[in-house]
Amino acid sequence: MKDLLKLLEPFTIVTEVLGGENYTTASIAHRLIKSLLNTLKVSEIDTNFLTTVKKLILNDLKYRREIMGLILAKSSALDYRFRELKFLSEEEKETVWKQLENELKKLISDPEIKK
């Protein structure tokens, strides 16, 4: 039980950060998820139970990151604190900035927005 509580401790911290009113949560969520993924690495000293829990949480977080990854990365790009996107590969950064550029071009050419 002690191991499980220790495993879940970073989730408490992330929950507090995301629940804070002064944070731009979408832009920081990508980095927090990546941090959580790093804490879920299976160790040789983990019990079978802890290994199973880590794998279940890890798979769920990876799935959620896959679904929301690009949206969260674009939010980070638009936040001056994270705009360098250090947590992404060069290819991922290029994809994010290209998509933002295309979305902006689309908005600029939309006659409904000019009204």
LUMTIMI-508585 format. One record per residue: x, z negated, y of N, C-alpha, C in turn. Coordinates in steps of 0.2 Angstrom, whole numbers, plus 2048, in hexadecimal, padded with zeros to 3 digits. Atoms other than C-alpha are relative to their C-alpha. Layout:
XZYXZYXZY;...
# end
This chain:
8048007FA800800800804800806;7FC8007FA80E7FC80C803807801;7FE7F97FF81580E8097FB804803;8057FC7FD80581580D7FF7FF808;8018027F980380B81D806803805;7FA7FD7FD8158118227FF807801;8017F980081082381E7FB802806;8057FF7FC8018228298017FE808;7FF8027F980981A838801805805;8007FB7FB80E82A8417F9803802;8077FD7FF7FC83083F7FC7FB806;8038057FB7F7820849803802807;7FC7FE7FA8048258577FD807803;8037FA7FE7FD8378577F97FF803;8078017FE7EB8318588007FD807;7FF8037FA7F0826867802805806;7FE7FB7FB7F98348707FA805801;8057FB7FF7EB84186D7FA7FD803;8068037FD7DE8348738017FE807;7FE8027F97E78308837FD805805;8037FC7FB7DE836892804804805;7FC7FC7FB7ED83C89C8048057FC;7FD7FB8037F384888F7FC8077FF;8037F98027F085B88D8008017F9;7FF8018077EC85987B8018067FC;7FF7FA8047EB86B875807802801;7F97FD7FF7FC86F87C8057FB7FC;7FC8048038048608747FF7FF7F8;8028018077FB8618638048047FB;7FC7FD80480686E85C8067FD7FE;7FA80480181586485E7FF7FA7FC;80280680480D8548577FF8027F9;8017FD80780785E8488078017FC;7F97FE8038198648458047F97FE;7FD80780181F8528477FD7FD7FA;80480380681284C83A8038037FA;7FE7FC80681785A82E8077FD7FE;7FA80380282985382F8007FA7FD;80080680382484282B7FD8007F9;8037FF80781B84881B8058037FB;7FB7FD80582B84E8128007FB7FA;80080580682B8478008077FE7FF;7FA80380183983C7FC8017FE7F9;7FF8028078418387EB7FE7F97FF;80280780283D8267ED7F87FE801;8078017FF82A8297F17FD7FF7F9;80480180681E8237E47FC8067FE;8047FB80181382F7DB7FA800804;8068007FC8048297E5802803807;7FE7FE7F980D82B7F6802808800;7FE7F980181483C7F07F9804801;8067FC8008028427ED7FC7FF806;8038017FA7FB83B7FD804804805;7FC7FC7FB8098438077FF8087FF;8017F98028068547FE7F9802803;8077FF7FE7F3853802800801807;8008007F97F684F814803806803;7FC7FA7FE80385C8167FD8077FF;8037FA8017F986A80F7FA800805;8068007FB7EA86581A803802807;7FD7FE7FA7F5865829802807801;7FE7F98007FD8758257FA805801;8067FC7FF7EC87D8237FD800807;8028017F97E6876834804804805;7FC7FD7FC7F587C83C800807800;8017F98017F388D8357FA803804;8067FE7FC7E288E83C800800807;8008017F97E588784D807802803;7F97FF7FD7F888B84F801804806;7FF7FB7FA7F789A85B7FC7FD806;8038027FA7EA8928668047FA803;7FC8057FD7F4882867807802803;7FA7FD7FD80488C86A7FF803807;8017FD7FA7FC8958787FE7FB805;8018057FB7F68858808067FD802;7F98037FE80887E87F803805805;7FD7FB7FC80E88E8877FE800807;8028017F980388B8968017F9803;7FE8077FD808879898807800802;7F98007FD8188788A38047FB7FC;7FC80480381E86A8988038037F9;7FE7FE80681F874888801808800;8007F980081F88688E8068047FD;7FB7FD8048308898867FF8017F9;8027FF8078288888758067FF7FC;7FB80280483788086E7FF7FF7F8;80280180782E87C85E7FE8067FC;8027F980382A88F85A8078047FF;7FA7FB80083689C8547FF805805;8007FB7FB83A8AA85F7FB8057FF;8067FB80282E8B68567F97FD802;8068047FF8208A98587FF800808;8018007F88248A786B7FE807803;8027F97FD8238BA86E7F98017FE;8077FF8028138BA8657FB7FD805;8058047FC80B8AC86F800803807;8007FD7F98118B48807FD806800;8037FA80080C8C587B7F87FF800;8088018007FA8BF8777FE7FD806;8028037F97F98B5887800806805;7FF7FB7FB7FF8C48917FA8057FF;8057FC8017F28CF8887F97FD802;8068047FE7E48C288B7FF800808;8017FF7F97E88C289D7FF807803;8027F97FE7E88D589F7F98017FF;8077FF8017D78D58977FC7FD805;8048037FB7D18C88A3800803807;7FF7FD7FA7D88D18B27FC806801;8037FA8007D08E18AD7F88007FF;8078018017BF8D98AA7FC800807;8048007FA7B38DE8B87FC7FA801;8048067FF7A88CF8B58047FA803;7FC8067FE7B68C38B9802801808;7FF7FF7F97B98CB8CA7FA7FE805;8068027FC7A88C68D08007FA803;
# end
